[in-house]
């Protein structure tokens, strides 16, 4: 009988959560990850093989892994890999995979194209202007009222290419900052500043049908109170109480159905996981962005919630038909807190190589998962090797219970020279909804 092996294309906490999810399937015998990270093996007793030197865009190396290890399924979970056309190449080689083609993934990797798609298909979105030069952007601003703007790099910028501004002068300074994103910021968008409450919803599609897998509420700013620069995500909670059944019906009808149909009608059927970054503005949902893969850290709370076999789900997508697929979740609340190097998302070089202690103790807490990311293991010890280092996931009957478990586990972890940074208020909106006196952890 042939053994089944899954290759996950990712190296962060999202990839670790996916490795854990696939490992729970009785169909899966062994797991591989490119590039992976040194803590993936800690999530399962099944063998996990990583390829730290393989880039997610190196199609030749990934094809060699598939052939050498007889990979049964490839999960293309990383944005640069989607943009590079990895799914197209795998499909041409007859290798089962889950993820969108490069053309379908343009929903994420080309923000201007994505906004034009929304406009053409009647999908609610903020007004926008696409600028191809600093001078063009400055001239546009000079012709507009002095108001808040969102300045956004057009192409992929590791989740950090968005700058929120309060007025015209700040927007002009943000245009100057687009240079630090290199080619990703050569073209940029000036968007209407919407005010409301954000959410993330995740669906899986075969190009014709889609199924909702779960929703979460991310916290992208670096510091408590939603202050500081944007990051890749400092934590999130699920399910967000904001999304009532009535609102989800509205999101499905006005956004998700139109998106899947619009992509299919233009000859770019969307297959794989679609991430809707949305915002409720008064009573109406708007699209802040689409991502062509799982979110990070949202995957860390939604993947563990799936009762549906992740391998069966992904193979249904790879085979092009999810019409008979039903998604079941366990109904638990989850809160994930990202542990990062002090200085992230700016300069955290002083923390690189510092020893991390307490991860194993954190794993021993009931109702807690630990997903590693930017960690390097040397002689059994863990060292900081990135910006976001690990994710602590607490699960419980409600957000207060789940958050308490996550922060209790976080309290036993430390990094040399006070190198650990994390937000202490993840899930605060839903904690307020549930109780005026919800349990709040403060690190001392």
Beta strands, then each sheet from edge to edge (+ up, - down):
strand 1: 5-10
strand 2: 30-35
strand 3: 48-50
strand 4: 73-76
strand 5: 97-98
strand 6: 128-131
strand 7: 149-153
strand 8: 162-165
strand 9: 188-192
strand 10: 197-206
strand 11: 210-218
strand 12: 221-223
strand 13: 227-230
strand 14: 235-238
strand 15: 271-281
strand 16: 284-291
strand 17: 333-341
strand 18: 355-357
strand 19: 368-372
strand 20: 375-378
strand 21: 381-384
strand 22: 388-396
strand 23: 414-415
strand 24: 420-421
sheet 1: 3+ 2+ 1+ 4+ 5+
sheet 2: 6+ 9- 7+ 8-
sheet 3: 16+ 15- 10+ 11- 14+ 17- 22+ 19-
sheet 4: 16+ 15- 10+ 11- 14+ 17- 24+
sheet 5: 12+ 13-
sheet 6: 20+ 21- 18+ 23-
end
